[in-house]
């Protein structure tokens, strides 16, 4: 129960970091880093092997970071 509460508290923190970076590349890199951390945390809490969640989190985070770049 405690780990679920902790992971639910971490989600808003991770989402607040999603706005880091101004360019397409910066947002892709920071999104990938945030996604890797989230994948690692989810994999650890769920008891899964850690490599797959980290790779998926990195790919998804980088994609979302690059896709949400504002047009200047």
PQR file of N, CA, C, O and H, with PARSE charges and radii, in Angstrom:
ATOM      1  N   UNK A   1       0.830  -1.192   0.000 -0.4000 1.5000
ATOM      2  CA  UNK A   1       0.000   0.000   0.000 -0.0000 2.0000
ATOM      3  C   UNK A   1       0.878   1.261   0.000  0.5500 1.7000
ATOM      4  O   UNK A   1       0.590   2.219  -0.717 -0.5500 1.4000
ATOM      5  N   UNK A   2       1.923   1.255   0.787 -0.4000 1.5000
ATOM      6  CA  UNK A   2       2.784   2.438   0.897 -0.0000 2.0000
ATOM      7  C   UNK A   2       3.454   2.755  -0.438  0.5500 1.7000
ATOM      8  O   UNK A   2       3.586   3.921  -0.807 -0.5500 1.4000
ATOM      9  H   UNK A   2       2.157   0.476   1.369  0.4000 1.0000
ATOM     10  N   UNK A   3       3.877   1.713  -1.164 -0.4000 1.5000
ATOM     11  CA  UNK A   3       4.547   1.957  -2.436 -0.0000 2.0000
ATOM     12  C   UNK A   3       3.580   2.538  -3.467  0.5500 1.7000
ATOM     13  O   UNK A   3       3.987   3.335  -4.313 -0.5500 1.4000
ATOM     14  H   UNK A   3       3.769   0.766  -0.864  0.4000 1.0000
ATOM     15  N   UNK A   4       2.333   2.157  -3.407 -0.4000 1.5000
ATOM     16  CA  UNK A   4       1.347   2.728  -4.338 -0.0000 2.0000
ATOM     17  C   UNK A   4       1.100   4.203  -4.042  0.5500 1.7000
ATOM     18  O   UNK A   4       0.976   5.016  -4.958 -0.5500 1.4000
ATOM     19  H   UNK A   4       2.002   1.509  -2.720  0.4000 1.0000
ATOM     20  N   UNK A   5       1.032   4.534  -2.782 -0.4000 1.5000
ATOM     21  CA  UNK A   5       0.839   5.935  -2.406 -0.0000 2.0000
ATOM     22  C   UNK A   5       2.042   6.756  -2.840  0.5500 1.7000
ATOM     23  O   UNK A   5       1.891   7.864  -3.355 -0.5500 1.4000
ATOM     24  H   UNK A   5       1.134   3.873  -2.038  0.4000 1.0000
ATOM     25  N   UNK A   6       3.236   6.213  -2.634 -0.4000 1.5000
ATOM     26  CA  UNK A   6       4.452   6.907  -3.040 -0.0000 2.0000
ATOM     27  C   UNK A   6       4.497   7.119  -4.549  0.5500 1.7000
ATOM     28  O   UNK A   6       4.868   8.194  -5.021 -0.5500 1.4000
ATOM     29  H   UNK A   6       3.359   5.313  -2.216  0.4000 1.0000
ATOM     30  N   UNK A   7       4.118   6.087  -5.305 -0.4000 1.5000
ATOM     31  CA  UNK A   7       4.131   6.240  -6.762 -0.0000 2.0000
ATOM     32  C   UNK A   7       3.065   7.226  -7.227  0.5500 1.7000
ATOM     33  O   UNK A   7       3.291   7.949  -8.197 -0.5500 1.4000
ATOM     34  H   UNK A   7       3.817   5.213  -4.922  0.4000 1.0000
ATOM     35  N   UNK A   8       1.930   7.277  -6.578 -0.4000 1.5000
ATOM     36  CA  UNK A   8       0.902   8.254  -6.941 -0.0000 2.0000
ATOM     37  C   UNK A   8       1.336   9.679  -6.621  0.5500 1.7000
ATOM     38  O   UNK A   8       0.940  10.619  -7.310 -0.5500 1.4000
ATOM     39  H   UNK A   8       1.746   6.689  -5.790  0.4000 1.0000
ATOM     40  N   UNK A   9       2.137   9.844  -5.591 -0.4000 1.5000
ATOM     41  CA  UNK A   9       2.650  11.171  -5.264 -0.0000 2.0000
ATOM     42  C   UNK A   9       3.750  11.602  -6.222  0.5500 1.7000
ATOM     43  O   UNK A   9       3.965  12.798  -6.420 -0.5500 1.4000
ATOM     44  H   UNK A   9       2.458   9.081  -5.031  0.4000 1.0000
ATOM     45  N   UNK A  10       4.447  10.645  -6.816 -0.4000 1.5000
ATOM     46  CA  UNK A  10       5.546  10.964  -7.726 -0.0000 2.0000
ATOM     47  C   UNK A  10       5.048  11.414  -9.092  0.5500 1.7000
ATOM     48  O   UNK A  10       5.761  12.135  -9.789 -0.5500 1.4000
ATOM     49  H   UNK A  10       4.273   9.674  -6.656  0.4000 1.0000
ATOM     50  N   UNK A  11       3.858  11.013  -9.491 -0.4000 1.5000
ATOM     51  CA  UNK A  11       3.347  11.356 -10.822 -0.0000 2.0000
ATOM     52  C   UNK A  11       3.248  12.871 -11.031  0.5500 1.7000
ATOM     53  O   UNK A  11       3.735  13.355 -12.053 -0.5500 1.4000
ATOM     54  H   UNK A  11       3.279  10.427  -8.924  0.4000 1.0000
ATOM     55  N   UNK A  12       2.648  13.641 -10.125 -0.4000 1.5000
ATOM     56  CA  UNK A  12       2.608  15.097 -10.355 -0.0000 2.0000
ATOM     57  C   UNK A  12       3.998  15.727 -10.429  0.5500 1.7000
ATOM     58  O   UNK A  12       4.214  16.671 -11.190 -0.5500 1.4000
ATOM     59  H   UNK A  12       2.252  13.248  -9.295  0.4000 1.0000
ATOM     60  N   UNK A  13       4.933  15.209  -9.645 -0.4000 1.5000
ATOM     61  CA  UNK A  13       6.292  15.728  -9.698 -0.0000 2.0000
ATOM     62  C   UNK A  13       6.909  15.470 -11.074  0.5500 1.7000
ATOM     63  O   UNK A  13       7.534  16.356 -11.656 -0.5500 1.4000
ATOM     64  H   UNK A  13       4.757  14.443  -9.028  0.4000 1.0000
ATOM     65  N   UNK A  14       6.734  14.274 -11.580 -0.4000 1.5000
ATOM     66  CA  UNK A  14       7.272  13.950 -12.896 -0.0000 2.0000
ATOM     67  C   UNK A  14       6.607  14.776 -13.996  0.5500 1.7000
ATOM     68  O   UNK A  14       7.274  15.217 -14.933 -0.5500 1.4000
ATOM     69  H   UNK A  14       6.226  13.553 -11.107  0.4000 1.0000
ATOM     70  N   UNK A  15       5.320  14.981 -13.886 -0.4000 1.5000
ATOM     71  CA  UNK A  15       4.629  15.785 -14.892 -0.0000 2.0000
ATOM     72  C   UNK A  15       5.053  17.250 -14.831  0.5500 1.7000
ATOM     73  O   UNK A  15       5.068  17.927 -15.859 -0.5500 1.4000
ATOM     74  H   UNK A  15       4.779  14.623 -13.125  0.4000 1.0000
ATOM     75  N   UNK A  16       5.395  17.745 -13.657 -0.4000 1.5000
ATOM     76  CA  UNK A  16       5.833  19.138 -13.564 -0.0000 2.0000
ATOM     77  C   UNK A  16       7.184  19.340 -14.227  0.5500 1.7000
ATOM     78  O   UNK A  16       7.497  20.451 -14.657 -0.5500 1.4000
ATOM     79  H   UNK A  16       5.383  17.195 -12.822  0.4000 1.0000
ATOM     80  N   UNK A  17       7.988  18.296 -14.318 -0.4000 1.5000
ATOM     81  CA  UNK A  17       9.279  18.392 -14.978 -0.0000 2.0000
ATOM     82  C   UNK A  17       9.177  18.245 -16.493  0.5500 1.7000
ATOM     83  O   UNK A  17      10.162  18.455 -17.201 -0.5500 1.4000
ATOM     84  H   UNK A  17       7.733  17.394 -13.969  0.4000 1.0000
ATOM     85  N   UNK A  18       8.023  17.894 -16.987 -0.4000 1.5000
ATOM     86  CA  UNK A  18       7.860  17.637 -18.410 -0.0000 2.0000
ATOM     87  C   UNK A  18       8.029  18.888 -19.266  0.5500 1.7000
ATOM     88  O   UNK A  18       8.229  18.774 -20.475 -0.5500 1.4000
ATOM     89  H   UNK A  18       7.223  17.724 -16.413  0.4000 1.0000
ATOM     90  N   UNK A  19       7.955  20.060 -18.681 -0.4000 1.5000
ATOM     91  CA  UNK A  19       8.066  21.291 -19.445 -0.0000 2.0000
ATOM     92  C   UNK A  19       9.503  21.781 -19.566  0.5500 1.7000
ATOM     93  O   UNK A  19       9.724  22.916 -19.988 -0.5500 1.4000
ATOM     94  H   UNK A  19       7.792  20.153 -17.698  0.4000 1.0000
ATOM     95  N   UNK A  20      10.480  20.964 -19.211 -0.4000 1.5000
ATOM     96  CA  UNK A  20      11.888  21.373 -19.276 -0.0000 2.0000
ATOM     97  C   UNK A  20      12.368  21.405 -20.714  0.5500 1.7000
ATOM     98  O   UNK A  20      12.132  20.467 -21.475 -0.5500 1.4000
ATOM     99  H   UNK A  20      10.301  20.042 -18.868  0.4000 1.0000
ATOM    100  N   UNK A  21      13.039  22.478 -21.087 -0.4000 1.5000
ATOM    101  CA  UNK A  21      13.613  22.596 -22.419 -0.0000 2.0000
ATOM    102  C   UNK A  21      12.786  23.485 -23.324  0.5500 1.7000
ATOM    103  O   UNK A  21      11.564  23.568 -23.200 -0.5500 1.4000
ATOM    104  H   UNK A  21      13.231  23.240 -20.469  0.4000 1.0000
ATOM    105  N   UNK A  22      13.475  24.145 -24.235 -0.4000 1.5000
ATOM    106  CA  UNK A  22      12.802  25.055 -25.156 -0.0000 2.0000
ATOM    107  C   UNK A  22      12.779  24.528 -26.586  0.5500 1.7000
ATOM    108  O   UNK A  22      11.818  24.765 -27.318 -0.5500 1.4000
ATOM    109  H   UNK A  22      14.468  24.078 -24.336  0.4000 1.0000
ATOM    110  N   UNK A  23      13.811  23.827 -26.982 -0.4000 1.5000
ATOM    111  CA  UNK A  23      13.885  23.340 -28.365 -0.0000 2.0000
ATOM    112  C   UNK A  23      13.394  21.901 -28.447  0.5500 1.7000
ATOM    113  O   UNK A  23      13.174  21.235 -27.435 -0.5500 1.4000
ATOM    114  H   UNK A  23      14.591  23.634 -26.387  0.4000 1.0000
ATOM    115  N   UNK A  24      13.230  21.446 -29.681 -0.4000 1.5000
ATOM    116  CA  UNK A  24      12.775  20.074 -29.928 -0.0000 2.0000
ATOM    117  C   UNK A  24      13.727  19.066 -29.299  0.5500 1.7000
ATOM    118  O   UNK A  24      13.280  18.124 -28.645 -0.5500 1.4000
ATOM    119  H   UNK A  24      13.409  21.987 -30.503  0.4000 1.0000
ATOM    120  N   UNK A  25      15.017  19.246 -29.483 -0.4000 1.5000
ATOM    121  CA  UNK A  25      16.007  18.323 -28.951 -0.0000 2.0000
ATOM    122  C   UNK A  25      16.072  18.323 -27.434  0.5500 1.7000
ATOM    123  O   UNK A  25      16.170  17.264 -26.813 -0.5500 1.4000
ATOM    124  H   UNK A  25      15.380  20.012 -30.014  0.4000 1.0000
ATOM    125  N   UNK A  26      16.018  19.513 -26.832 -0.4000 1.5000
ATOM    126  CA  UNK A  26      16.053  19.601 -25.374 -0.0000 2.0000
ATOM    127  C   UNK A  26      14.856  18.900 -24.753  0.5500 1.7000
ATOM    128  O   UNK A  26      14.990  18.180 -23.764 -0.5500 1.4000
ATOM    129  H   UNK A  26      15.939  20.373 -27.337  0.4000 1.0000
ATOM    130  N   UNK A  27      13.696  19.115 -25.336 -0.4000 1.5000
ATOM    131  CA  UNK A  27      12.500  18.485 -24.796 -0.0000 2.0000
ATOM    132  C   UNK A  27      12.524  16.978 -24.995  0.5500 1.7000
ATOM    133  O   UNK A  27      12.036  16.240 -24.139 -0.5500 1.4000
ATOM    134  H   UNK A  27      13.587  19.700 -26.139  0.4000 1.0000
ATOM    135  N   UNK A  28      13.078  16.505 -26.102 -0.4000 1.5000
ATOM    136  CA  UNK A  28      13.182  15.065 -26.317 -0.0000 2.0000
ATOM    137  C   UNK A  28      14.132  14.434 -25.298  0.5500 1.7000
ATOM    138  O   UNK A  28      13.845  13.365 -24.759 -0.5500 1.4000
ATOM    139  H   UNK A  28      13.474  17.105 -26.797  0.4000 1.0000
ATOM    140  N   UNK A  29      15.256  15.092 -25.036 -0.4000 1.5000
ATOM    141  CA  UNK A  29      16.233  14.553 -24.079 -0.0000 2.0000
ATOM    142  C   UNK A  29      15.679  14.579 -22.657  0.5500 1.7000
ATOM    143  O   UNK A  29      15.774  13.583 -21.940 -0.5500 1.4000
ATOM    144  H   UNK A  29      15.489  15.961 -25.474  0.4000 1.0000
ATOM    145  N   UNK A  30      15.106  15.698 -22.246 -0.4000 1.5000
ATOM    146  CA  UNK A  30      14.571  15.751 -20.884 -0.0000 2.0000
ATOM    147  C   UNK A  30      13.368  14.829 -20.729  0.5500 1.7000
ATOM    148  O   UNK A  30      13.201  14.202 -19.683 -0.5500 1.4000
ATOM    149  H   UNK A  30      15.028  16.507 -22.829  0.4000 1.0000
ATOM    150  N   UNK A  31      12.544  14.744 -21.741 -0.4000 1.5000
ATOM    151  CA  UNK A  31      11.414  13.809 -21.687 -0.0000 2.0000
ATOM    152  C   UNK A  31      11.885  12.369 -21.602  0.5500 1.7000
ATOM    153  O   UNK A  31      11.299  11.562 -20.881 -0.5500 1.4000
ATOM    154  H   UNK A  31      12.680  15.253 -22.590  0.4000 1.0000
ATOM    155  N   UNK A  32      12.944  12.044 -22.337 -0.4000 1.5000
ATOM    156  CA  UNK A  32      13.502  10.701 -22.263 -0.0000 2.0000
ATOM    157  C   UNK A  32      14.058  10.393 -20.886  0.5500 1.7000
ATOM    158  O   UNK A  32      13.888   9.284 -20.380 -0.5500 1.4000
ATOM    159  H   UNK A  32      13.420  12.701 -22.923  0.4000 1.0000
ATOM    160  N   UNK A  33      14.719  11.365 -20.277 -0.4000 1.5000
ATOM    161  CA  UNK A  33      15.246  11.168 -18.928 -0.0000 2.0000
ATOM    162  C   UNK A  33      14.151  10.979 -17.897  0.5500 1.7000
ATOM    163  O   UNK A  33      14.247  10.121 -17.020 -0.5500 1.4000
ATOM    164  H   UNK A  33      14.857  12.266 -20.688  0.4000 1.0000
ATOM    165  N   UNK A  34      13.118  11.783 -18.012 -0.4000 1.5000
ATOM    166  CA  UNK A  34      11.997  11.669 -17.088 -0.0000 2.0000
ATOM    167  C   UNK A  34      11.287  10.334 -17.300  0.5500 1.7000
ATOM    168  O   UNK A  34      10.897   9.670 -16.340 -0.5500 1.4000
ATOM    169  H   UNK A  34      13.040  12.479 -18.725  0.4000 1.0000
ATOM    170  N   UNK A  35      11.125   9.946 -18.564 -0.4000 1.5000
ATOM    171  CA  UNK A  35      10.492   8.661 -18.861 -0.0000 2.0000
ATOM    172  C   UNK A  35      11.306   7.485 -18.346  0.5500 1.7000
ATOM    173  O   UNK A  35      10.743   6.505 -17.859 -0.5500 1.4000
ATOM    174  H   UNK A  35      11.442  10.485 -19.344  0.4000 1.0000
ATOM    175  N   UNK A  36      12.623   7.578 -18.451 -0.4000 1.5000
ATOM    176  CA  UNK A  36      13.488   6.511 -17.939 -0.0000 2.0000
ATOM    177  C   UNK A  36      13.337   6.378 -16.434  0.5500 1.7000
ATOM    178  O   UNK A  36      13.245   5.270 -15.906 -0.5500 1.4000
ATOM    179  H   UNK A  36      13.080   8.374 -18.847  0.4000 1.0000
ATOM    180  N   UNK A  37      13.312   7.510 -15.744 -0.4000 1.5000
ATOM    181  CA  UNK A  37      13.122   7.478 -14.295 -0.0000 2.0000
ATOM    182  C   UNK A  37      11.766   6.920 -13.902  0.5500 1.7000
ATOM    183  O   UNK A  37      11.656   6.143 -12.954 -0.5500 1.4000
ATOM    184  H   UNK A  37      13.387   8.411 -16.172  0.4000 1.0000
ATOM    185  N   UNK A  38      10.741   7.316 -14.629 -0.4000 1.5000
ATOM    186  CA  UNK A  38       9.400   6.807 -14.337 -0.0000 2.0000
ATOM    187  C   UNK A  38       9.319   5.311 -14.617  0.5500 1.7000
ATOM    188  O   UNK A  38       8.729   4.565 -13.836 -0.5500 1.4000
ATOM    189  H   UNK A  38      10.831   7.947 -15.400  0.4000 1.0000
ATOM    190  N   UNK A  39       9.910   4.867 -15.731 -0.4000 1.5000
ATOM    191  CA  UNK A  39       9.916   3.447 -16.046 -0.0000 2.0000
ATOM    192  C   UNK A  39      10.666   2.639 -15.001  0.5500 1.7000
ATOM    193  O   UNK A  39      10.243   1.542 -14.636 -0.5500 1.4000
ATOM    194  H   UNK A  39      10.390   5.473 -16.366  0.4000 1.0000
ATOM    195  N   UNK A  40      11.774   3.175 -14.521 -0.4000 1.5000
ATOM    196  CA  UNK A  40      12.543   2.499 -13.480 -0.0000 2.0000
ATOM    197  C   UNK A  40      11.728   2.387 -12.196  0.5500 1.7000
ATOM    198  O   UNK A  40      11.704   1.332 -11.562 -0.5500 1.4000
ATOM    199  H   UNK A  40      12.118   4.066 -14.817  0.4000 1.0000
ATOM    200  N   UNK A  41      11.063   3.468 -11.814 -0.4000 1.5000
ATOM    201  CA  UNK A  41      10.260   3.454 -10.589 -0.0000 2.0000
ATOM    202  C   UNK A  41       9.093   2.475 -10.708  0.5500 1.7000
ATOM    203  O   UNK A  41       8.820   1.713  -9.781 -0.5500 1.4000
ATOM    204  H   UNK A  41      11.083   4.325 -12.329  0.4000 1.0000
ATOM    205  N   UNK A  42       8.414   2.498 -11.839 -0.4000 1.5000
ATOM    206  CA  UNK A  42       7.273   1.597 -12.029 -0.0000 2.0000
ATOM    207  C   UNK A  42       7.736   0.147 -12.048  0.5500 1.7000
ATOM    208  O   UNK A  42       7.104  -0.716 -11.438 -0.5500 1.4000
ATOM    209  H   UNK A  42       8.636   3.118 -12.592  0.4000 1.0000
ATOM    210  N   UNK A  43       8.835  -0.126 -12.746 -0.4000 1.5000
ATOM    211  CA  UNK A  43       9.355  -1.482 -12.787 -0.0000 2.0000
ATOM    212  C   UNK A  43       9.789  -1.976 -11.417  0.5500 1.7000
ATOM    213  O   UNK A  43       9.573  -3.140 -11.081 -0.5500 1.4000
ATOM    214  H   UNK A  43       9.348   0.575 -13.241  0.4000 1.0000
ATOM    215  N   UNK A  44      10.395  -1.105 -10.625 -0.4000 1.5000
ATOM    216  CA  UNK A  44      10.843  -1.495  -9.289 -0.0000 2.0000
ATOM    217  C   UNK A  44       9.663  -1.761  -8.367  0.5500 1.7000
ATOM    218  O   UNK A  44       9.674  -2.731  -7.609 -0.5500 1.4000
ATOM    219  H   UNK A  44      10.570  -0.159 -10.898  0.4000 1.0000
ATOM    220  N   UNK A  45       8.646  -0.910  -8.426 -0.4000 1.5000
ATOM    221  CA  UNK A  45       7.474  -1.088  -7.576 -0.0000 2.0000
ATOM    222  C   UNK A  45       6.717  -2.353  -7.970  0.5500 1.7000
ATOM    223  O   UNK A  45       6.217  -3.076  -7.107 -0.5500 1.4000
ATOM    224  H   UNK A  45       8.637  -0.122  -9.042  0.4000 1.0000
ATOM    225  N   UNK A  46       6.633  -2.619  -9.266 -0.4000 1.5000
ATOM    226  CA  UNK A  46       5.890  -3.790  -9.745 -0.0000 2.0000
ATOM    227  C   UNK A  46       6.680  -5.078  -9.600  0.5500 1.7000
ATOM    228  O   UNK A  46       6.105  -6.162  -9.698 -0.5500 1.4000
ATOM    229  H   UNK A  46       7.039  -2.033  -9.967  0.4000 1.0000
ATOM    230  N   UNK A  47       7.980  -4.987  -9.370 -0.4000 1.5000
ATOM    231  CA  UNK A  47       8.794  -6.178  -9.233 -0.0000 2.0000
ATOM    232  C   UNK A  47       9.214  -6.802 -10.552  0.5500 1.7000
ATOM    233  O   UNK A  47       9.553  -7.985 -10.598 -0.5500 1.4000
ATOM    234  H   UNK A  47       8.447  -4.106  -9.291  0.4000 1.0000
ATOM    235  N   UNK A  48       9.196  -6.017 -11.628 -0.4000 1.5000
ATOM    236  CA  UNK A  48       9.575  -6.509 -12.948 -0.0000 2.0000
ATOM    237  C   UNK A  48      11.084  -6.400 -13.130  0.5500 1.7000
ATOM    238  O   UNK A  48      11.748  -5.675 -12.389 -0.5500 1.4000
ATOM    239  H   UNK A  48       8.921  -5.056 -11.591  0.4000 1.0000
ATOM    240  N   UNK A  49      11.629  -7.117 -14.113 -0.4000 1.5000
ATOM    241  CA  UNK A  49      13.013  -6.825 -14.510 -0.0000 2.0000
ATOM    242  C   UNK A  49      13.077  -5.363 -14.988  0.5500 1.7000
ATOM    243  O   UNK A  49      12.136  -4.885 -15.622 -0.5500 1.4000
ATOM    244  H   UNK A  49      11.089  -7.706 -14.714  0.4000 1.0000
ATOM    245  N   UNK A  50      14.151  -4.666 -14.696 -0.4000 1.5000
ATOM    246  CA  UNK A  50      14.141  -3.211 -14.850 -0.0000 2.0000
ATOM    247  C   UNK A  50      14.458  -2.697 -16.250  0.5500 1.7000
ATOM    248  O   UNK A  50      14.117  -1.556 -16.562 -0.5500 1.4000
ATOM    249  H   UNK A  50      14.915  -5.054 -14.181  0.4000 1.0000
ATOM    250  N   UNK A  51      15.087  -3.482 -17.092 -0.4000 1.5000
ATOM    251  CA  UNK A  51      15.518  -2.970 -18.389 -0.0000 2.0000
ATOM    252  C   UNK A  51      14.351  -2.600 -19.298  0.5500 1.7000
ATOM    253  O   UNK A  51      14.356  -1.518 -19.885 -0.5500 1.4000
ATOM    254  H   UNK A  51      15.364  -4.409 -16.839  0.4000 1.0000
ATOM    255  N   UNK A  52      13.371  -3.453 -19.427 -0.4000 1.5000
ATOM    256  CA  UNK A  52      12.248  -3.188 -20.342 -0.0000 2.0000
ATOM    257  C   UNK A  52      11.461  -1.935 -19.952  0.5500 1.7000
ATOM    258  O   UNK A  52      11.201  -1.106 -20.824 -0.5500 1.4000
ATOM    259  H   UNK A  52      13.366  -4.332 -18.950  0.4000 1.0000
ATOM    260  N   UNK A  53      11.065  -1.754 -18.679 -0.4000 1.5000
ATOM    261  CA  UNK A  53      10.339  -0.529 -18.338 -0.0000 2.0000
ATOM    262  C   UNK A  53      11.159   0.742 -18.561  0.5500 1.7000
ATOM    263  O   UNK A  53      10.607   1.781 -18.924 -0.5500 1.4000
ATOM    264  H   UNK A  53      11.276  -2.427 -17.971  0.4000 1.0000
ATOM    265  N   UNK A  54      12.479   0.664 -18.347 -0.4000 1.5000
ATOM    266  CA  UNK A  54      13.322   1.836 -18.574 -0.0000 2.0000
ATOM    267  C   UNK A  54      13.364   2.182 -20.059  0.5500 1.7000
ATOM    268  O   UNK A  54      13.258   3.353 -20.424 -0.5500 1.4000
ATOM    269  H   UNK A  54      12.928  -0.180 -18.053  0.4000 1.0000
ATOM    270  N   UNK A  55      13.516   1.178 -20.916 -0.4000 1.5000
ATOM    271  CA  UNK A  55      13.565   1.433 -22.364 -0.0000 2.0000
ATOM    272  C   UNK A  55      12.238   1.970 -22.886  0.5500 1.7000
ATOM    273  O   UNK A  55      12.212   2.898 -23.695 -0.5500 1.4000
ATOM    274  H   UNK A  55      13.602   0.227 -20.620  0.4000 1.0000
ATOM    275  N   UNK A  56      11.149   1.391 -22.427 -0.4000 1.5000
ATOM    276  CA  UNK A  56       9.830   1.871 -22.862 -0.0000 2.0000
ATOM    277  C   UNK A  56       9.588   3.284 -22.342  0.5500 1.7000
ATOM    278  O   UNK A  56       9.107   4.140 -23.085 -0.5500 1.4000
ATOM    279  H   UNK A  56      11.170   0.638 -21.770  0.4000 1.0000
ATOM    280  N   UNK A  57       9.912   3.539 -21.082 -0.4000 1.5000
ATOM    281  CA  UNK A  57       9.735   4.875 -20.517 -0.0000 2.0000
ATOM    282  C   UNK A  57      10.566   5.919 -21.234  0.5500 1.7000
ATOM    283  O   UNK A  57      10.111   7.043 -21.448 -0.5500 1.4000
ATOM    284  H   UNK A  57      10.303   2.844 -20.479  0.4000 1.0000
ATOM    285  N   UNK A  58      11.795   5.548 -21.610 -0.4000 1.5000
ATOM    286  CA  UNK A  58      12.655   6.475 -22.342 -0.0000 2.0000
ATOM    287  C   UNK A  58      12.061   6.810 -23.697  0.5500 1.7000
ATOM    288  O   UNK A  58      12.009   7.978 -24.083 -0.5500 1.4000
ATOM    289  H   UNK A  58      12.164   4.635 -21.437  0.4000 1.0000
ATOM    290  N   UNK A  59      11.615   5.800 -24.420 -0.4000 1.5000
ATOM    291  CA  UNK A  59      11.049   6.023 -25.751 -0.0000 2.0000
ATOM    292  C   UNK A  59       9.776   6.859 -25.689  0.5500 1.7000
ATOM    293  O   UNK A  59       9.600   7.794 -26.470 -0.5500 1.4000
ATOM    294  H   UNK A  59      11.657   4.851 -24.107  0.4000 1.0000
ATOM    295  N   UNK A  60       8.901   6.519 -24.767 -0.4000 1.5000
ATOM    296  CA  UNK A  60       7.643   7.264 -24.650 -0.0000 2.0000
ATOM    297  C   UNK A  60       7.904   8.694 -24.190  0.5500 1.7000
ATOM    298  O   UNK A  60       7.324   9.635 -24.731 -0.5500 1.4000
ATOM    299  H   UNK A  60       9.044   5.759 -24.133  0.4000 1.0000
ATOM    300  N   UNK A  61       8.768   8.864 -23.201 -0.4000 1.5000
ATOM    301  CA  UNK A  61       9.077  10.198 -22.702 -0.0000 2.0000
ATOM    302  C   UNK A  61       9.718  11.084 -23.756  0.5500 1.7000
ATOM    303  O   UNK A  61       9.374  12.260 -23.879 -0.5500 1.4000
ATOM    304  H   UNK A  61       9.240   8.100 -22.761  0.4000 1.0000
ATOM    305  N   UNK A  62      10.653  10.521 -24.520 -0.4000 1.5000
ATOM    306  CA  UNK A  62      11.292  11.300 -25.583 -0.0000 2.0000
ATOM    307  C   UNK A  62      10.285  11.665 -26.663  0.5500 1.7000
ATOM    308  O   UNK A  62      10.302  12.782 -27.182 -0.5500 1.4000
ATOM    309  H   UNK A  62      10.933   9.566 -24.420  0.4000 1.0000
ATOM    310  N   UNK A  63       9.427  10.745 -26.996 -0.4000 1.5000
ATOM    311  CA  UNK A  63       8.399  11.035 -28.011 -0.0000 2.0000
ATOM    312  C   UNK A  63       7.439  12.115 -27.572  0.5500 1.7000
ATOM    313  O   UNK A  63       7.110  13.014 -28.346 -0.5500 1.4000
ATOM    314  H   UNK A  63       9.413   9.838 -26.575  0.4000 1.0000
ATOM    315  N   UNK A  64       6.990  12.031 -26.344 -0.4000 1.5000
ATOM    316  CA  UNK A  64       6.060  13.047 -25.824 -0.0000 2.0000
ATOM    317  C   UNK A  64       6.761  14.396 -25.705  0.5500 1.7000
ATOM    318  O   UNK A  64       6.188  15.431 -26.045 -0.5500 1.4000
ATOM    319  H   UNK A  64       7.257  11.301 -25.715  0.4000 1.0000
ATOM    320  N   UNK A  65       8.003  14.383 -25.221 -0.4000 1.5000
ATOM    321  CA  UNK A  65       8.744  15.640 -25.108 -0.0000 2.0000
ATOM    322  C   UNK A  65       8.950  16.311 -26.458  0.5500 1.7000
ATOM    323  O   UNK A  65       8.805  17.527 -26.575 -0.5500 1.4000
ATOM    324  H   UNK A  65       8.469  13.543 -24.944  0.4000 1.0000
ATOM    325  N   UNK A  66       9.285  15.528 -27.476 -0.4000 1.5000
ATOM    326  CA  UNK A  66       9.490  16.092 -28.807 -0.0000 2.0000
ATOM    327  C   UNK A  66       8.176  16.543 -29.435  0.5500 1.7000
ATOM    328  O   UNK A  66       8.132  17.560 -30.128 -0.5500 1.4000
ATOM    329  H   UNK A  66       9.403  14.539 -27.381  0.4000 1.0000
ATOM    330  N   UNK A  67       7.119  15.799 -29.198 -0.4000 1.5000
ATOM    331  CA  UNK A  67       5.826  16.127 -29.802 -0.0000 2.0000
ATOM    332  C   UNK A  67       5.181  17.356 -29.195  0.5500 1.7000
ATOM    333  O   UNK A  67       4.359  18.005 -29.842 -0.5500 1.4000
ATOM    334  H   UNK A  67       7.154  14.973 -28.635  0.4000 1.0000
ATOM    335  N   UNK A  68       5.535  17.684 -27.977 -0.4000 1.5000
ATOM    336  CA  UNK A  68       4.882  18.812 -27.301 -0.0000 2.0000
ATOM    337  C   UNK A  68       5.717  20.087 -27.352  0.5500 1.7000
ATOM    338  O   UNK A  68       5.485  21.004 -26.564 -0.5500 1.4000
ATOM    339  H   UNK A  68       6.203  17.157 -27.451  0.4000 1.0000
ATOM    340  N   UNK A  69       6.670  20.160 -28.253 -0.4000 1.5000
ATOM    341  CA  UNK A  69       7.462  21.374 -28.400 -0.0000 2.0000
ATOM    342  C   UNK A  69       6.590  22.491 -28.946  0.5500 1.7000
ATOM    343  O   UNK A  69       5.863  22.307 -29.922 -0.5500 1.4000
ATOM    344  H   UNK A  69       6.858  19.415 -28.894  0.4000 1.0000
ATOM    345  N   UNK A  70       6.670  23.642 -28.310 -0.4000 1.5000
ATOM    346  CA  UNK A  70       5.868  24.775 -28.774 -0.0000 2.0000
ATOM    347  C   UNK A  70       6.527  25.387 -30.011  0.5500 1.7000
ATOM    348  O   UNK A  70       7.750  25.369 -30.149 -0.5500 1.4000
ATOM    349  H   UNK A  70       7.261  23.791 -27.517  0.4000 1.0000
ATOM    350  N   UNK A  71       5.729  25.909 -30.876 -0.4000 1.5000
ATOM    351  CA  UNK A  71       6.228  26.553 -32.095 -0.0000 2.0000
ATOM    352  C   UNK A  71       6.545  28.003 -31.766  0.5500 1.7000
ATOM    353  O   UNK A  71       5.707  28.721 -31.221 -0.5500 1.4000
ATOM    354  H   UNK A  71       4.735  25.924 -30.764  0.4000 1.0000
ATOM    355  N   UNK A  72       7.772  28.436 -32.103 -0.4000 1.5000
ATOM    356  CA  UNK A  72       8.180  29.825 -31.830 -0.0000 2.0000
ATOM    357  C   UNK A  72       8.162  30.619 -33.101  0.5500 1.7000
ATOM    358  O   UNK A  72       8.472  31.810 -33.089 -0.5500 1.4000
ATOM    359  H   UNK A  72       8.453  27.853 -32.545  0.4000 1.0000
TER
END
